[in-house]
Amino acid sequence: MLSSLRDFDLAPLPPSLPRQAAVGEKVEPAGFWLRVAASLLDSIPMALILAAYVVMLFFVLRQVASVITFLAMAAYYLLVFLILPALKGTTPGKRILKLSIVSETTAPGQGLGWGTAALRLVGYLVCSLTFGLGYLLVAFSARKQGLHDLIAKTNVVRKR
């Protein structure tokens, strides 16, 4: 399996990525630590929601606070991991760091489409089931793709 993974890593990037970038704009795969920073930025609103939950516990019933927090977290997860990638091809953290999610048919700044974004969301769930090992592929693969990227045939790129 390692030789097949190595062959996959050594395969050239699809030619559509550089051609669809703007003139004079270089596009390259985003590295592991840059993607970690984007994920941390994306998790800041989640921390605020959890802090609001703690505050709500003092003013409303525990069950009501739990339902409100669950609905807020679900809405945020859907926004960040499905809606924004489908429509804009990025998340708030990736946008701050000038990263874009692209597929073989989209350029940086374009949305992935609902099917690809949903497949990427399924990839996130698979990565979570592997205790995060799917995310570590980004650090060790030449194309800087995680398991969720491989499943959805996407890549996170950085515009220079």
Chimera marker file (.cmm) of the C-alpha trace (Angstrom):
<marker_set name="trace">
<marker id="1" x="0.000" y="0.000" z="0.000" r="1" g="1" b="0" radius="0.5"/>
<marker id="2" x="2.835" y="2.413" z="0.696" r="1" g="1" b="0" radius="0.5"/>
<marker id="3" x="4.169" y="2.133" z="-2.817" r="1" g="1" b="0" radius="0.5"/>
<marker id="4" x="0.727" y="2.942" z="-4.238" r="1" g="1" b="0" radius="0.5"/>
<marker id="5" x="0.404" y="5.933" z="-1.885" r="1" g="1" b="0" radius="0.5"/>
<marker id="6" x="3.873" y="7.060" z="-2.971" r="1" g="1" b="0" radius="0.5"/>
<marker id="7" x="2.877" y="6.762" z="-6.629" r="1" g="1" b="0" radius="0.5"/>
<marker id="8" x="-0.252" y="8.775" z="-5.908" r="1" g="1" b="0" radius="0.5"/>
<marker id="9" x="1.788" y="11.488" z="-4.203" r="1" g="1" b="0" radius="0.5"/>
<marker id="10" x="4.239" y="11.705" z="-7.083" r="1" g="1" b="0" radius="0.5"/>
<marker id="11" x="1.498" y="12.117" z="-9.674" r="1" g="1" b="0" radius="0.5"/>
<marker id="12" x="1.396" y="15.648" z="-11.073" r="1" g="1" b="0" radius="0.5"/>
<marker id="13" x="-1.297" y="18.065" z="-9.943" r="1" g="1" b="0" radius="0.5"/>
<marker id="14" x="-4.204" y="18.408" z="-12.337" r="1" g="1" b="0" radius="0.5"/>
<marker id="15" x="-3.370" y="20.971" z="-15.015" r="1" g="1" b="0" radius="0.5"/>
<marker id="16" x="-6.640" y="22.821" z="-14.432" r="1" g="1" b="0" radius="0.5"/>
<marker id="17" x="-5.468" y="24.373" z="-11.143" r="1" g="1" b="0" radius="0.5"/>
<marker id="18" x="-2.739" y="26.718" z="-12.456" r="1" g="1" b="0" radius="0.5"/>
<marker id="19" x="-4.590" y="27.512" z="-15.693" r="1" g="1" b="0" radius="0.5"/>
<marker id="20" x="-7.702" y="28.720" z="-13.860" r="1" g="1" b="0" radius="0.5"/>
<marker id="21" x="-5.805" y="31.010" z="-11.527" r="1" g="1" b="0" radius="0.5"/>
<marker id="22" x="-5.688" y="34.699" z="-12.320" r="1" g="1" b="0" radius="0.5"/>
<marker id="23" x="-2.834" y="36.010" z="-14.422" r="1" g="1" b="0" radius="0.5"/>
<marker id="24" x="0.290" y="36.495" z="-12.296" r="1" g="1" b="0" radius="0.5"/>
<marker id="25" x="-1.219" y="34.572" z="-9.370" r="1" g="1" b="0" radius="0.5"/>
<marker id="26" x="0.595" y="31.439" z="-8.208" r="1" g="1" b="0" radius="0.5"/>
<marker id="27" x="-1.437" y="28.605" z="-6.696" r="1" g="1" b="0" radius="0.5"/>
<marker id="28" x="0.168" y="25.890" z="-4.560" r="1" g="1" b="0" radius="0.5"/>
<marker id="29" x="-1.147" y="23.260" z="-2.121" r="1" g="1" b="0" radius="0.5"/>
<marker id="30" x="-1.545" y="24.603" z="1.409" r="1" g="1" b="0" radius="0.5"/>
<marker id="31" x="0.684" y="23.013" z="4.029" r="1" g="1" b="0" radius="0.5"/>
<marker id="32" x="-0.299" y="21.156" z="7.169" r="1" g="1" b="0" radius="0.5"/>
<marker id="33" x="0.349" y="23.918" z="9.712" r="1" g="1" b="0" radius="0.5"/>
<marker id="34" x="-1.410" y="26.533" z="7.614" r="1" g="1" b="0" radius="0.5"/>
<marker id="35" x="-4.469" y="24.292" z="7.475" r="1" g="1" b="0" radius="0.5"/>
<marker id="36" x="-4.246" y="23.700" z="11.241" r="1" g="1" b="0" radius="0.5"/>
<marker id="37" x="-4.227" y="27.480" z="11.768" r="1" g="1" b="0" radius="0.5"/>
<marker id="38" x="-7.301" y="27.819" z="9.539" r="1" g="1" b="0" radius="0.5"/>
<marker id="39" x="-9.081" y="25.109" z="11.540" r="1" g="1" b="0" radius="0.5"/>
<marker id="40" x="-8.238" y="26.868" z="14.792" r="1" g="1" b="0" radius="0.5"/>
<marker id="41" x="-9.668" y="30.106" z="13.410" r="1" g="1" b="0" radius="0.5"/>
<marker id="42" x="-12.803" y="28.225" z="12.369" r="1" g="1" b="0" radius="0.5"/>
<marker id="43" x="-13.165" y="26.857" z="15.911" r="1" g="1" b="0" radius="0.5"/>
<marker id="44" x="-13.238" y="30.282" z="17.619" r="1" g="1" b="0" radius="0.5"/>
<marker id="45" x="-17.018" y="30.742" z="17.125" r="1" g="1" b="0" radius="0.5"/>
<marker id="46" x="-17.531" y="27.217" z="18.503" r="1" g="1" b="0" radius="0.5"/>
<marker id="47" x="-15.687" y="28.222" z="21.682" r="1" g="1" b="0" radius="0.5"/>
<marker id="48" x="-17.919" y="31.296" z="21.928" r="1" g="1" b="0" radius="0.5"/>
<marker id="49" x="-21.022" y="29.125" z="21.587" r="1" g="1" b="0" radius="0.5"/>
<marker id="50" x="-19.783" y="26.889" z="24.392" r="1" g="1" b="0" radius="0.5"/>
<marker id="51" x="-19.016" y="29.930" z="26.563" r="1" g="1" b="0" radius="0.5"/>
<marker id="52" x="-22.560" y="31.180" z="25.904" r="1" g="1" b="0" radius="0.5"/>
<marker id="53" x="-23.829" y="27.766" z="27.030" r="1" g="1" b="0" radius="0.5"/>
<marker id="54" x="-22.054" y="28.136" z="30.366" r="1" g="1" b="0" radius="0.5"/>
<marker id="55" x="-23.550" y="31.603" z="30.833" r="1" g="1" b="0" radius="0.5"/>
<marker id="56" x="-27.028" y="30.359" z="29.861" r="1" g="1" b="0" radius="0.5"/>
<marker id="57" x="-26.837" y="27.680" z="32.547" r="1" g="1" b="0" radius="0.5"/>
<marker id="58" x="-27.114" y="30.437" z="35.158" r="1" g="1" b="0" radius="0.5"/>
<marker id="59" x="-30.225" y="32.020" z="33.616" r="1" g="1" b="0" radius="0.5"/>
<marker id="60" x="-32.297" y="29.291" z="31.967" r="1" g="1" b="0" radius="0.5"/>
<marker id="61" x="-33.052" y="25.634" z="32.540" r="1" g="1" b="0" radius="0.5"/>
<marker id="62" x="-30.288" y="23.206" z="31.678" r="1" g="1" b="0" radius="0.5"/>
<marker id="63" x="-32.409" y="21.435" z="29.045" r="1" g="1" b="0" radius="0.5"/>
<marker id="64" x="-33.265" y="24.719" z="27.304" r="1" g="1" b="0" radius="0.5"/>
<marker id="65" x="-29.610" y="25.788" z="27.300" r="1" g="1" b="0" radius="0.5"/>
<marker id="66" x="-28.613" y="22.397" z="25.885" r="1" g="1" b="0" radius="0.5"/>
<marker id="67" x="-31.163" y="22.581" z="23.048" r="1" g="1" b="0" radius="0.5"/>
<marker id="68" x="-30.172" y="26.139" z="22.130" r="1" g="1" b="0" radius="0.5"/>
<marker id="69" x="-26.473" y="25.220" z="22.177" r="1" g="1" b="0" radius="0.5"/>
<marker id="70" x="-27.050" y="22.084" z="20.100" r="1" g="1" b="0" radius="0.5"/>
<marker id="71" x="-29.009" y="24.033" z="17.475" r="1" g="1" b="0" radius="0.5"/>
<marker id="72" x="-26.374" y="26.785" z="17.334" r="1" g="1" b="0" radius="0.5"/>
<marker id="73" x="-23.542" y="24.249" z="16.985" r="1" g="1" b="0" radius="0.5"/>
<marker id="74" x="-25.386" y="22.288" z="14.287" r="1" g="1" b="0" radius="0.5"/>
<marker id="75" x="-26.107" y="25.468" z="12.337" r="1" g="1" b="0" radius="0.5"/>
<marker id="76" x="-22.467" y="26.566" z="12.582" r="1" g="1" b="0" radius="0.5"/>
<marker id="77" x="-21.149" y="23.147" z="11.514" r="1" g="1" b="0" radius="0.5"/>
<marker id="78" x="-23.476" y="23.097" z="8.503" r="1" g="1" b="0" radius="0.5"/>
<marker id="79" x="-22.450" y="26.629" z="7.581" r="1" g="1" b="0" radius="0.5"/>
<marker id="80" x="-18.695" y="26.025" z="7.840" r="1" g="1" b="0" radius="0.5"/>
<marker id="81" x="-18.432" y="22.478" z="6.523" r="1" g="1" b="0" radius="0.5"/>
<marker id="82" x="-21.200" y="22.367" z="3.900" r="1" g="1" b="0" radius="0.5"/>
<marker id="83" x="-22.749" y="25.691" z="2.872" r="1" g="1" b="0" radius="0.5"/>
<marker id="84" x="-19.665" y="27.928" z="2.610" r="1" g="1" b="0" radius="0.5"/>
<marker id="85" x="-17.529" y="25.349" z="0.754" r="1" g="1" b="0" radius="0.5"/>
<marker id="86" x="-20.417" y="24.633" z="-1.615" r="1" g="1" b="0" radius="0.5"/>
<marker id="87" x="-21.074" y="28.296" z="-2.393" r="1" g="1" b="0" radius="0.5"/>
<marker id="88" x="-17.715" y="30.043" z="-1.870" r="1" g="1" b="0" radius="0.5"/>
<marker id="89" x="-15.090" y="27.278" z="-1.796" r="1" g="1" b="0" radius="0.5"/>
<marker id="90" x="-13.710" y="28.409" z="1.553" r="1" g="1" b="0" radius="0.5"/>
<marker id="91" x="-14.377" y="28.706" z="5.270" r="1" g="1" b="0" radius="0.5"/>
<marker id="92" x="-13.896" y="31.793" z="7.456" r="1" g="1" b="0" radius="0.5"/>
<marker id="93" x="-10.512" y="30.567" z="8.719" r="1" g="1" b="0" radius="0.5"/>
<marker id="94" x="-9.332" y="29.650" z="5.231" r="1" g="1" b="0" radius="0.5"/>
<marker id="95" x="-10.504" y="32.997" z="3.874" r="1" g="1" b="0" radius="0.5"/>
<marker id="96" x="-8.507" y="34.890" z="6.522" r="1" g="1" b="0" radius="0.5"/>
<marker id="97" x="-5.387" y="32.932" z="5.537" r="1" g="1" b="0" radius="0.5"/>
<marker id="98" x="-6.137" y="33.287" z="1.792" r="1" g="1" b="0" radius="0.5"/>
<marker id="99" x="-6.768" y="29.576" z="1.246" r="1" g="1" b="0" radius="0.5"/>
<marker id="100" x="-9.336" y="28.052" z="-1.083" r="1" g="1" b="0" radius="0.5"/>
<marker id="101" x="-10.830" y="24.614" z="-1.509" r="1" g="1" b="0" radius="0.5"/>
<marker id="102" x="-10.734" y="23.519" z="-5.137" r="1" g="1" b="0" radius="0.5"/>
<marker id="103" x="-11.731" y="20.437" z="-7.082" r="1" g="1" b="0" radius="0.5"/>
<marker id="104" x="-10.693" y="19.293" z="-10.528" r="1" g="1" b="0" radius="0.5"/>
<marker id="105" x="-13.393" y="21.483" z="-12.077" r="1" g="1" b="0" radius="0.5"/>
<marker id="106" x="-13.251" y="24.605" z="-9.899" r="1" g="1" b="0" radius="0.5"/>
<marker id="107" x="-10.772" y="27.424" z="-9.466" r="1" g="1" b="0" radius="0.5"/>
<marker id="108" x="-9.860" y="29.271" z="-6.260" r="1" g="1" b="0" radius="0.5"/>
<marker id="109" x="-12.758" y="31.453" z="-5.173" r="1" g="1" b="0" radius="0.5"/>
<marker id="110" x="-15.425" y="29.326" z="-6.835" r="1" g="1" b="0" radius="0.5"/>
<marker id="111" x="-17.817" y="27.136" z="-4.900" r="1" g="1" b="0" radius="0.5"/>
<marker id="112" x="-17.361" y="23.377" z="-4.912" r="1" g="1" b="0" radius="0.5"/>
<marker id="113" x="-21.004" y="22.594" z="-5.526" r="1" g="1" b="0" radius="0.5"/>
<marker id="114" x="-23.357" y="20.766" z="-3.192" r="1" g="1" b="0" radius="0.5"/>
<marker id="115" x="-22.336" y="17.231" z="-4.149" r="1" g="1" b="0" radius="0.5"/>
<marker id="116" x="-18.609" y="17.755" z="-3.679" r="1" g="1" b="0" radius="0.5"/>
<marker id="117" x="-19.135" y="19.710" z="-0.451" r="1" g="1" b="0" radius="0.5"/>
<marker id="118" x="-21.387" y="16.950" z="0.917" r="1" g="1" b="0" radius="0.5"/>
<marker id="119" x="-18.802" y="14.319" z="-0.037" r="1" g="1" b="0" radius="0.5"/>
<marker id="120" x="-16.133" y="16.369" z="1.714" r="1" g="1" b="0" radius="0.5"/>
<marker id="121" x="-18.371" y="16.507" z="4.827" r="1" g="1" b="0" radius="0.5"/>
<marker id="122" x="-18.638" y="12.706" z="4.728" r="1" g="1" b="0" radius="0.5"/>
<marker id="123" x="-14.840" y="12.658" z="4.504" r="1" g="1" b="0" radius="0.5"/>
<marker id="124" x="-14.656" y="14.766" z="7.668" r="1" g="1" b="0" radius="0.5"/>
<marker id="125" x="-16.819" y="12.203" z="9.448" r="1" g="1" b="0" radius="0.5"/>
<marker id="126" x="-14.570" y="9.366" z="8.231" r="1" g="1" b="0" radius="0.5"/>
<marker id="127" x="-11.496" y="11.275" z="9.463" r="1" g="1" b="0" radius="0.5"/>
<marker id="128" x="-13.156" y="11.712" z="12.850" r="1" g="1" b="0" radius="0.5"/>
<marker id="129" x="-13.865" y="7.980" z="13.032" r="1" g="1" b="0" radius="0.5"/>
<marker id="130" x="-10.145" y="7.305" z="12.487" r="1" g="1" b="0" radius="0.5"/>
<marker id="131" x="-9.343" y="9.506" z="15.516" r="1" g="1" b="0" radius="0.5"/>
<marker id="132" x="-7.899" y="12.231" z="13.285" r="1" g="1" b="0" radius="0.5"/>
<marker id="133" x="-5.434" y="10.039" z="11.399" r="1" g="1" b="0" radius="0.5"/>
<marker id="134" x="-7.064" y="11.041" z="8.116" r="1" g="1" b="0" radius="0.5"/>
<marker id="135" x="-6.084" y="14.637" z="8.777" r="1" g="1" b="0" radius="0.5"/>
<marker id="136" x="-2.436" y="13.673" z="9.324" r="1" g="1" b="0" radius="0.5"/>
<marker id="137" x="-2.184" y="12.605" z="5.683" r="1" g="1" b="0" radius="0.5"/>
<marker id="138" x="-1.871" y="16.313" z="4.882" r="1" g="1" b="0" radius="0.5"/>
<marker id="139" x="1.480" y="16.428" z="6.674" r="1" g="1" b="0" radius="0.5"/>
<marker id="140" x="2.918" y="13.386" z="4.913" r="1" g="1" b="0" radius="0.5"/>
<marker id="141" x="1.570" y="13.508" z="1.365" r="1" g="1" b="0" radius="0.5"/>
<marker id="142" x="3.301" y="15.454" z="-1.386" r="1" g="1" b="0" radius="0.5"/>
<marker id="143" x="0.005" y="16.871" z="-2.658" r="1" g="1" b="0" radius="0.5"/>
<marker id="144" x="-0.968" y="17.963" z="0.896" r="1" g="1" b="0" radius="0.5"/>
<marker id="145" x="-4.305" y="16.139" z="0.820" r="1" g="1" b="0" radius="0.5"/>
<marker id="146" x="-6.083" y="14.615" z="3.786" r="1" g="1" b="0" radius="0.5"/>
<marker id="147" x="-8.411" y="11.639" z="3.661" r="1" g="1" b="0" radius="0.5"/>
<marker id="148" x="-11.414" y="13.966" z="3.307" r="1" g="1" b="0" radius="0.5"/>
<marker id="149" x="-9.696" y="15.608" z="0.300" r="1" g="1" b="0" radius="0.5"/>
<marker id="150" x="-9.010" y="12.230" z="-1.296" r="1" g="1" b="0" radius="0.5"/>
<marker id="151" x="-12.616" y="11.123" z="-0.819" r="1" g="1" b="0" radius="0.5"/>
<marker id="152" x="-14.053" y="14.304" z="-2.371" r="1" g="1" b="0" radius="0.5"/>
<marker id="153" x="-11.215" y="14.767" z="-4.917" r="1" g="1" b="0" radius="0.5"/>
<marker id="154" x="-10.477" y="18.251" z="-3.595" r="1" g="1" b="0" radius="0.5"/>
<marker id="155" x="-7.386" y="20.133" z="-2.530" r="1" g="1" b="0" radius="0.5"/>
<marker id="156" x="-6.788" y="23.200" z="-0.356" r="1" g="1" b="0" radius="0.5"/>
<marker id="157" x="-4.617" y="25.696" z="-2.190" r="1" g="1" b="0" radius="0.5"/>
<marker id="158" x="-2.846" y="28.871" z="-1.237" r="1" g="1" b="0" radius="0.5"/>
<marker id="159" x="-2.807" y="31.925" z="-3.482" r="1" g="1" b="0" radius="0.5"/>
<marker id="160" x="0.472" y="33.814" z="-3.556" r="1" g="1" b="0" radius="0.5"/>
<link id1="1" id2="2" r="1" g="1" b="0" radius="0.2"/>
<link id1="2" id2="3" r="1" g="1" b="0" radius="0.2"/>
<link id1="3" id2="4" r="1" g="1" b="0" radius="0.2"/>
<link id1="4" id2="5" r="1" g="1" b="0" radius="0.2"/>
<link id1="5" id2="6" r="1" g="1" b="0" radius="0.2"/>
<link id1="6" id2="7" r="1" g="1" b="0" radius="0.2"/>
<link id1="7" id2="8" r="1" g="1" b="0" radius="0.2"/>
<link id1="8" id2="9" r="1" g="1" b="0" radius="0.2"/>
<link id1="9" id2="10" r="1" g="1" b="0" radius="0.2"/>
<link id1="10" id2="11" r="1" g="1" b="0" radius="0.2"/>
<link id1="11" id2="12" r="1" g="1" b="0" radius="0.2"/>
<link id1="12" id2="13" r="1" g="1" b="0" radius="0.2"/>
<link id1="13" id2="14" r="1" g="1" b="0" radius="0.2"/>
<link id1="14" id2="15" r="1" g="1" b="0" radius="0.2"/>
<link id1="15" id2="16" r="1" g="1" b="0" radius="0.2"/>
<link id1="16" id2="17" r="1" g="1" b="0" radius="0.2"/>
<link id1="17" id2="18" r="1" g="1" b="0" radius="0.2"/>
<link id1="18" id2="19" r="1" g="1" b="0" radius="0.2"/>
<link id1="19" id2="20" r="1" g="1" b="0" radius="0.2"/>
<link id1="20" id2="21" r="1" g="1" b="0" radius="0.2"/>
<link id1="21" id2="22" r="1" g="1" b="0" radius="0.2"/>
<link id1="22" id2="23" r="1" g="1" b="0" radius="0.2"/>
<link id1="23" id2="24" r="1" g="1" b="0" radius="0.2"/>
<link id1="24" id2="25" r="1" g="1" b="0" radius="0.2"/>
<link id1="25" id2="26" r="1" g="1" b="0" radius="0.2"/>
<link id1="26" id2="27" r="1" g="1" b="0" radius="0.2"/>
<link id1="27" id2="28" r="1" g="1" b="0" radius="0.2"/>
<link id1="28" id2="29" r="1" g="1" b="0" radius="0.2"/>
<link id1="29" id2="30" r="1" g="1" b="0" radius="0.2"/>
<link id1="30" id2="31" r="1" g="1" b="0" radius="0.2"/>
<link id1="31" id2="32" r="1" g="1" b="0" radius="0.2"/>
<link id1="32" id2="33" r="1" g="1" b="0" radius="0.2"/>
<link id1="33" id2="34" r="1" g="1" b="0" radius="0.2"/>
<link id1="34" id2="35" r="1" g="1" b="0" radius="0.2"/>
<link id1="35" id2="36" r="1" g="1" b="0" radius="0.2"/>
<link id1="36" id2="37" r="1" g="1" b="0" radius="0.2"/>
<link id1="37" id2="38" r="1" g="1" b="0" radius="0.2"/>
<link id1="38" id2="39" r="1" g="1" b="0" radius="0.2"/>
<link id1="39" id2="40" r="1" g="1" b="0" radius="0.2"/>
<link id1="40" id2="41" r="1" g="1" b="0" radius="0.2"/>
<link id1="41" id2="42" r="1" g="1" b="0" radius="0.2"/>
<link id1="42" id2="43" r="1" g="1" b="0" radius="0.2"/>
<link id1="43" id2="44" r="1" g="1" b="0" radius="0.2"/>
<link id1="44" id2="45" r="1" g="1" b="0" radius="0.2"/>
<link id1="45" id2="46" r="1" g="1" b="0" radius="0.2"/>
<link id1="46" id2="47" r="1" g="1" b="0" radius="0.2"/>
<link id1="47" id2="48" r="1" g="1" b="0" radius="0.2"/>
<link id1="48" id2="49" r="1" g="1" b="0" radius="0.2"/>
<link id1="49" id2="50" r="1" g="1" b="0" radius="0.2"/>
<link id1="50" id2="51" r="1" g="1" b="0" radius="0.2"/>
<link id1="51" id2="52" r="1" g="1" b="0" radius="0.2"/>
<link id1="52" id2="53" r="1" g="1" b="0" radius="0.2"/>
<link id1="53" id2="54" r="1" g="1" b="0" radius="0.2"/>
<link id1="54" id2="55" r="1" g="1" b="0" radius="0.2"/>
<link id1="55" id2="56" r="1" g="1" b="0" radius="0.2"/>
<link id1="56" id2="57" r="1" g="1" b="0" radius="0.2"/>
<link id1="57" id2="58" r="1" g="1" b="0" radius="0.2"/>
<link id1="58" id2="59" r="1" g="1" b="0" radius="0.2"/>
<link id1="59" id2="60" r="1" g="1" b="0" radius="0.2"/>
<link id1="60" id2="61" r="1" g="1" b="0" radius="0.2"/>
<link id1="61" id2="62" r="1" g="1" b="0" radius="0.2"/>
<link id1="62" id2="63" r="1" g="1" b="0" radius="0.2"/>
<link id1="63" id2="64" r="1" g="1" b="0" radius="0.2"/>
<link id1="64" id2="65" r="1" g="1" b="0" radius="0.2"/>
<link id1="65" id2="66" r="1" g="1" b="0" radius="0.2"/>
<link id1="66" id2="67" r="1" g="1" b="0" radius="0.2"/>
<link id1="67" id2="68" r="1" g="1" b="0" radius="0.2"/>
<link id1="68" id2="69" r="1" g="1" b="0" radius="0.2"/>
<link id1="69" id2="70" r="1" g="1" b="0" radius="0.2"/>
<link id1="70" id2="71" r="1" g="1" b="0" radius="0.2"/>
<link id1="71" id2="72" r="1" g="1" b="0" radius="0.2"/>
<link id1="72" id2="73" r="1" g="1" b="0" radius="0.2"/>
<link id1="73" id2="74" r="1" g="1" b="0" radius="0.2"/>
<link id1="74" id2="75" r="1" g="1" b="0" radius="0.2"/>
<link id1="75" id2="76" r="1" g="1" b="0" radius="0.2"/>
<link id1="76" id2="77" r="1" g="1" b="0" radius="0.2"/>
<link id1="77" id2="78" r="1" g="1" b="0" radius="0.2"/>
<link id1="78" id2="79" r="1" g="1" b="0" radius="0.2"/>
<link id1="79" id2="80" r="1" g="1" b="0" radius="0.2"/>
<link id1="80" id2="81" r="1" g="1" b="0" radius="0.2"/>
<link id1="81" id2="82" r="1" g="1" b="0" radius="0.2"/>
<link id1="82" id2="83" r="1" g="1" b="0" radius="0.2"/>
<link id1="83" id2="84" r="1" g="1" b="0" radius="0.2"/>
<link id1="84" id2="85" r="1" g="1" b="0" radius="0.2"/>
<link id1="85" id2="86" r="1" g="1" b="0" radius="0.2"/>
<link id1="86" id2="87" r="1" g="1" b="0" radius="0.2"/>
<link id1="87" id2="88" r="1" g="1" b="0" radius="0.2"/>
<link id1="88" id2="89" r="1" g="1" b="0" radius="0.2"/>
<link id1="89" id2="90" r="1" g="1" b="0" radius="0.2"/>
<link id1="90" id2="91" r="1" g="1" b="0" radius="0.2"/>
<link id1="91" id2="92" r="1" g="1" b="0" radius="0.2"/>
<link id1="92" id2="93" r="1" g="1" b="0" radius="0.2"/>
<link id1="93" id2="94" r="1" g="1" b="0" radius="0.2"/>
<link id1="94" id2="95" r="1" g="1" b="0" radius="0.2"/>
<link id1="95" id2="96" r="1" g="1" b="0" radius="0.2"/>
<link id1="96" id2="97" r="1" g="1" b="0" radius="0.2"/>
<link id1="97" id2="98" r="1" g="1" b="0" radius="0.2"/>
<link id1="98" id2="99" r="1" g="1" b="0" radius="0.2"/>
<link id1="99" id2="100" r="1" g="1" b="0" radius="0.2"/>
<link id1="100" id2="101" r="1" g="1" b="0" radius="0.2"/>
<link id1="101" id2="102" r="1" g="1" b="0" radius="0.2"/>
<link id1="102" id2="103" r="1" g="1" b="0" radius="0.2"/>
<link id1="103" id2="104" r="1" g="1" b="0" radius="0.2"/>
<link id1="104" id2="105" r="1" g="1" b="0" radius="0.2"/>
<link id1="105" id2="106" r="1" g="1" b="0" radius="0.2"/>
<link id1="106" id2="107" r="1" g="1" b="0" radius="0.2"/>
<link id1="107" id2="108" r="1" g="1" b="0" radius="0.2"/>
<link id1="108" id2="109" r="1" g="1" b="0" radius="0.2"/>
<link id1="109" id2="110" r="1" g="1" b="0" radius="0.2"/>
<link id1="110" id2="111" r="1" g="1" b="0" radius="0.2"/>
<link id1="111" id2="112" r="1" g="1" b="0" radius="0.2"/>
<link id1="112" id2="113" r="1" g="1" b="0" radius="0.2"/>
<link id1="113" id2="114" r="1" g="1" b="0" radius="0.2"/>
<link id1="114" id2="115" r="1" g="1" b="0" radius="0.2"/>
<link id1="115" id2="116" r="1" g="1" b="0" radius="0.2"/>
<link id1="116" id2="117" r="1" g="1" b="0" radius="0.2"/>
<link id1="117" id2="118" r="1" g="1" b="0" radius="0.2"/>
<link id1="118" id2="119" r="1" g="1" b="0" radius="0.2"/>
<link id1="119" id2="120" r="1" g="1" b="0" radius="0.2"/>
<link id1="120" id2="121" r="1" g="1" b="0" radius="0.2"/>
<link id1="121" id2="122" r="1" g="1" b="0" radius="0.2"/>
<link id1="122" id2="123" r="1" g="1" b="0" radius="0.2"/>
<link id1="123" id2="124" r="1" g="1" b="0" radius="0.2"/>
<link id1="124" id2="125" r="1" g="1" b="0" radius="0.2"/>
<link id1="125" id2="126" r="1" g="1" b="0" radius="0.2"/>
<link id1="126" id2="127" r="1" g="1" b="0" radius="0.2"/>
<link id1="127" id2="128" r="1" g="1" b="0" radius="0.2"/>
<link id1="128" id2="129" r="1" g="1" b="0" radius="0.2"/>
<link id1="129" id2="130" r="1" g="1" b="0" radius="0.2"/>
<link id1="130" id2="131" r="1" g="1" b="0" radius="0.2"/>
<link id1="131" id2="132" r="1" g="1" b="0" radius="0.2"/>
<link id1="132" id2="133" r="1" g="1" b="0" radius="0.2"/>
<link id1="133" id2="134" r="1" g="1" b="0" radius="0.2"/>
<link id1="134" id2="135" r="1" g="1" b="0" radius="0.2"/>
<link id1="135" id2="136" r="1" g="1" b="0" radius="0.2"/>
<link id1="136" id2="137" r="1" g="1" b="0" radius="0.2"/>
<link id1="137" id2="138" r="1" g="1" b="0" radius="0.2"/>
<link id1="138" id2="139" r="1" g="1" b="0" radius="0.2"/>
<link id1="139" id2="140" r="1" g="1" b="0" radius="0.2"/>
<link id1="140" id2="141" r="1" g="1" b="0" radius="0.2"/>
<link id1="141" id2="142" r="1" g="1" b="0" radius="0.2"/>
<link id1="142" id2="143" r="1" g="1" b="0" radius="0.2"/>
<link id1="143" id2="144" r="1" g="1" b="0" radius="0.2"/>
<link id1="144" id2="145" r="1" g="1" b="0" radius="0.2"/>
<link id1="145" id2="146" r="1" g="1" b="0" radius="0.2"/>
<link id1="146" id2="147" r="1" g="1" b="0" radius="0.2"/>
<link id1="147" id2="148" r="1" g="1" b="0" radius="0.2"/>
<link id1="148" id2="149" r="1" g="1" b="0" radius="0.2"/>
<link id1="149" id2="150" r="1" g="1" b="0" radius="0.2"/>
<link id1="150" id2="151" r="1" g="1" b="0" radius="0.2"/>
<link id1="151" id2="152" r="1" g="1" b="0" radius="0.2"/>
<link id1="152" id2="153" r="1" g="1" b="0" radius="0.2"/>
<link id1="153" id2="154" r="1" g="1" b="0" radius="0.2"/>
<link id1="154" id2="155" r="1" g="1" b="0" radius="0.2"/>
<link id1="155" id2="156" r="1" g="1" b="0" radius="0.2"/>
<link id1="156" id2="157" r="1" g="1" b="0" radius="0.2"/>
<link id1="157" id2="158" r="1" g="1" b="0" radius="0.2"/>
<link id1="158" id2="159" r="1" g="1" b="0" radius="0.2"/>
<link id1="159" id2="160" r="1" g="1" b="0" radius="0.2"/>
</marker_set>
